[in-house]
């Protein structure tokens, strides 16, 4: 039984986030759309290799399987939608690859070269993952939680029986109000500001809703005494210092009624080595410096490109980032 869209947690992924289409993208850019479509049709029985969102999608489907074991009639499940500007003629290869890997992706949106972002609300999308930063920005501006996917520079094993999602704090789970103080007035003023406002919850950031979705599903497992064997685990990985600015973060989560399983306050230390220990299926951050550090050590990272307070895009500018196309 598939989840009904109005009850589902809908995660829309682009074809070039789900699969490795770098070579196909090169053909499209160098030889044009007609040659690209012909190539895809000629190779439609050649299975595509996994892209950066692939293991995340598999982990979502594992959560669905566990939920159905406990709640056979459950409709509040993850619903994966393939949201792509590919032409319909390319659909056969995508379907063949999805079936090869045993993925449950029943809903497709193929827009034939036009941006698919306008369909995200019609599909009741909770999270949109693409490798095209312009489409991600378009989605963010439409009020949809979105991030640009980046492949890791080396392979690391992922946990097969637990979805692990790591979030940065400021400008991801929370607004960027405090981050702006660091940039404009320095760390000392930031520490002073956070201590003065310790009991004032931070405004929500673009990924707060997705953490909320994960929390709702976790509670379904807790209700069946499955807390110690819960197939979802969440992490806060922040550059904040615990002593000087951590209390406000934790009190904000509490005021929202949300739990985070692990909170790591790094006080400015690199995030990459900690993420290697966590091995998340996806790590959301708003700063390309942290995305790049995670990527170099084997973490699949997703850039949240939005300056929440001002509405300006923070475009990826790091070298050697090689976002998977689309």
C-alpha positions in Angstrom: 0.0 0.0 0.0 1.4 3.4 -1.0 1.0 6.4 1.3 -1.7 8.8 0.4 0.0 12.1 -0.6 -2.0 14.2 2.0 -0.6 12.0 4.8 2.9 11.3 3.4 6.1 13.1 4.1 7.0 13.9 0.5 10.7 14.0 -0.5 11.3 15.1 -4.1 14.6 14.3 -5.6 16.0 15.2 -9.0 17.3 12.4 -11.3 20.8 13.8 -11.1 20.7 13.7 -7.3 19.4 10.2 -7.3 21.7 8.9 -10.0 25.2 9.6 -11.3 24.4 11.4 -14.6 27.7 13.3 -15.0 28.6 11.7 -18.3 25.1 12.2 -19.6 25.2 15.8 -18.5 28.5 16.3 -20.5 26.8 14.9 -23.6 23.9 17.3 -23.1 26.1 20.3 -22.7 28.5 19.5 -25.5 26.3 17.9 -28.1 22.8 19.2 -27.3 19.4 17.8 -26.2 18.7 15.6 -29.2 22.0 13.7 -28.9 21.4 13.5 -25.2 17.9 12.0 -25.6 19.2 9.5 -28.2 22.0 8.4 -26.0 19.7 7.8 -23.1 17.3 5.8 -25.3 20.2 3.8 -26.7 21.4 3.0 -23.2 18.1 2.5 -21.4 19.0 -1.0 -20.4 22.3 0.2 -18.9 21.7 0.7 -15.1 22.6 4.1 -13.8 25.1 4.3 -10.9 23.9 5.7 -7.6 24.1 9.5 -7.1 24.5 11.5 -3.8 20.8 11.1 -2.7 20.6 7.4 -3.4 21.6 6.0 0.0 19.4 8.6 1.7 16.4 7.4 -0.4 17.2 3.8 0.5 17.3 4.7 4.2 13.9 6.5 3.9 12.4 3.3 2.4 13.9 1.2 5.3 12.0 3.5 7.7 8.8 2.9 5.7 9.3 -0.9 5.9 9.8 -0.7 9.7 6.8 1.5 10.2 4.6 -0.9 8.2 5.8 -3.8 10.4 4.5 -1.9 13.5 1.5 -0.2 11.9 0.2 -2.2 8.9 -2.3 0.6 7.9 0.2 3.5 8.4 -0.2 6.3 5.8 2.2 8.8 7.4 5.3 7.4 5.5 8.0 8.9 3.3 6.8 9.3 -0.3 9.7 9.6 -2.8 8.9 11.6 -5.9 11.3 11.8 -8.9 11.2 15.5 -9.9 13.2 16.2 -13.0 13.4 18.4 -16.0 14.3 15.4 -18.1 12.3 14.6 -21.2 9.7 11.8 -21.0 11.7 9.8 -23.5 14.4 9.4 -20.8 11.9 8.0 -18.4 12.4 4.3 -19.4 16.1 4.4 -18.4 15.1 6.0 -15.1 12.4 3.5 -14.4 14.7 0.6 -15.3 17.3 1.8 -12.9 14.8 2.4 -10.1 13.5 -1.1 -10.6 17.0 -2.6 -10.7 17.7 -1.3 -7.3 14.3 -2.2 -5.9 13.4 1.4 -5.0 9.8 2.3 -4.4 9.3 5.5 -6.5 5.9 5.5 -8.1 5.4 9.2 -8.7 7.4 10.9 -11.5 7.4 14.5 -12.7 9.3 14.9 -16.0 9.0 18.4 -17.4 10.8 18.2 -20.7 13.4 20.9 -20.2 11.3 23.3 -18.0 12.0 23.8 -14.3 10.0 21.3 -12.2 9.9 23.6 -9.2 6.4 24.9 -10.0 5.1 21.4 -9.4 6.6 21.0 -5.9 3.6 22.5 -4.1 1.2 20.4 -6.2 3.0 17.3 -5.1 2.8 18.6 -1.4 6.6 18.5 -1.1 8.2 18.6 2.3 11.8 18.4 1.1 13.4 18.9 -2.3 16.9 17.7 -3.1 18.5 18.7 -6.4 22.0 19.2 -7.7 21.0 22.4 -9.4 21.5 25.3 -7.0 19.3 27.7 -9.1 16.3 25.3 -8.8 17.0 24.9 -5.1 16.9 28.6 -4.6 13.7 28.9 -6.6 12.2 26.3 -4.3 13.4 28.0 -1.2 11.8 31.2 -2.4 8.6 29.3 -2.8 8.7 28.3 0.8 9.8 24.7 0.3 12.7 23.2 2.3 15.4 22.5 -0.3 19.1 21.8 -0.6 21.8 21.3 -3.2 23.3 17.8 -3.2 27.1 17.2 -3.4 28.8 13.9 -3.9 31.4 12.8 -1.4 35.0 12.6 -2.6 35.4 9.0 -1.4 33.2 6.1 -0.5 32.3 5.3 3.1 29.9 2.6 4.3 26.4 3.8 5.4 24.3 2.2 8.1 21.7 -0.1 6.5 19.2 -0.2 9.3 19.1 3.4 10.6 18.4 6.7 8.8 20.9 9.2 10.0 20.4 12.9 9.3 22.8 15.6 10.5 21.8 19.3 10.6 23.8 22.5 11.1 22.0 24.9 13.4 22.1 28.6 12.4 20.5 29.3 8.9 19.5 25.6 8.7 17.3 24.5 11.7 17.3 28.1 13.0 17.2 31.5 11.3 20.5 33.2 10.5 19.8 36.0 13.0 22.7 35.0 15.3 25.0 34.1 12.4 24.6 37.6 11.1 25.8 39.1 14.4 29.0 37.0 14.2 29.6 38.3 10.7 28.7 41.9 11.3 29.8 42.5 15.0 32.2 39.7 15.9 32.3 36.7 18.2 32.4 38.6 21.5 29.2 40.5 20.6 27.6 37.2 19.5 28.3 35.5 22.8 26.9 38.5 24.7 23.8 38.5 22.5 23.2 34.8 22.9 23.5 34.9 26.7 21.2 37.9 26.9 18.6 36.1 24.7 19.1 32.6 26.1 15.4 32.3 27.0 14.2 33.8 23.7 13.7 31.0 21.1 15.4 31.5 17.8 13.2 31.9 14.8 12.8 28.8 12.6 15.1 28.0 9.7 14.4 26.3 6.4 14.9 22.7 7.6 13.0 22.9 10.9 10.0 21.4 9.3 11.9 18.3 8.1 13.3 17.8 11.6 9.7 18.0 12.9 8.7 15.4 10.3 11.4 13.0 11.5 10.4 13.6 15.1 6.8 12.6 14.4 7.9 9.3 12.9 10.4 8.7 15.8 7.5 9.0 18.3 5.6 6.2 16.4 8.5 3.9 17.2 8.8 5.1 20.8 5.1 4.3 21.3 5.9 0.7 20.5 8.9 0.6 22.9 11.3 0.8 20.0 13.3 3.8 21.2 16.5 1.8 21.5 16.0 0.3 18.1 14.6 3.3 16.3 15.5 3.4 12.6 15.8 7.3 12.6 18.6 9.2 14.4 19.1 12.9 14.3 22.2 15.0 14.9 22.9 18.7 15.5 26.5 19.5 14.4 27.2 23.1 15.1 30.2 25.4 15.2 28.7 27.0 18.3 30.4 26.7 21.6 28.3 24.9 24.2 29.2 27.0 27.2 28.8 30.4 25.6 26.0 29.9 23.1 24.7 26.4 23.4 21.9 26.9 25.9 19.8 29.0 23.6 19.9 26.4 20.9 18.8 23.6 23.2 16.1 25.7 24.8 14.8 26.7 21.3 14.4 23.0 20.4 12.6 22.4 23.7 10.2 25.3 23.0 9.4 23.7 19.7 8.7 20.4 21.3 11.5 18.8 19.3 14.1 16.3 20.4 17.5 15.9 18.8 19.3 12.6 19.5 22.8 14.0 19.6 24.0 17.5 19.8 27.7 18.3 19.0 29.0 21.7 19.8 32.4 22.1 18.1 33.4 25.6 19.1 34.7 26.4 15.6 36.5 23.1 15.1 36.1 21.4 11.7 33.0 19.3 11.2 34.4 16.7 8.8 36.1 14.4 11.4 32.9 14.3 13.6 30.8 13.5 10.5 33.0 10.6 9.7 32.1 9.1 13.0 28.4 9.8 12.5 28.3 8.6 8.9 25.0 10.4 8.1 23.1 9.7 4.9 22.8 13.4 4.5 24.3 16.5 6.3 22.7 19.9 5.8 24.8 23.1 6.2 24.6 26.6 4.9 28.4 27.3 4.5 30.4 25.9 1.6 33.5 25.7 3.8 31.8 23.0 6.0 30.2 21.3 2.9 33.7 21.0 1.4 35.3 19.7 4.6 32.5 17.1 4.9 32.8 16.1 1.2 36.6 15.6 1.4 36.2 13.0 4.2 33.4 11.1 2.6 30.2 12.7 3.8 27.2 13.3 1.5 26.5 17.0 2.1 23.6 19.2 1.1 23.9 23.0 0.9 21.1 25.1 2.2 21.6 28.3 0.1 19.4 30.7 1.8 20.0 33.8 3.9 16.8 33.4 5.9 16.6 36.9 7.2 17.2 38.8 4.0 16.2 36.4 1.3 19.5 36.6 -0.5 21.0 33.5 -2.0 24.3 32.3 -0.7 25.7 30.7 -3.9 28.3 27.9 -3.7 31.7 29.4 -4.4 34.1 26.8 -3.1 36.6 25.3 -5.6 36.5 21.7 -6.7 33.0 21.2 -5.5 31.7 19.4 -8.6 28.1 19.3 -7.7 26.3 16.4 -9.5 24.4 18.1 -12.2 20.7 18.9 -11.7 
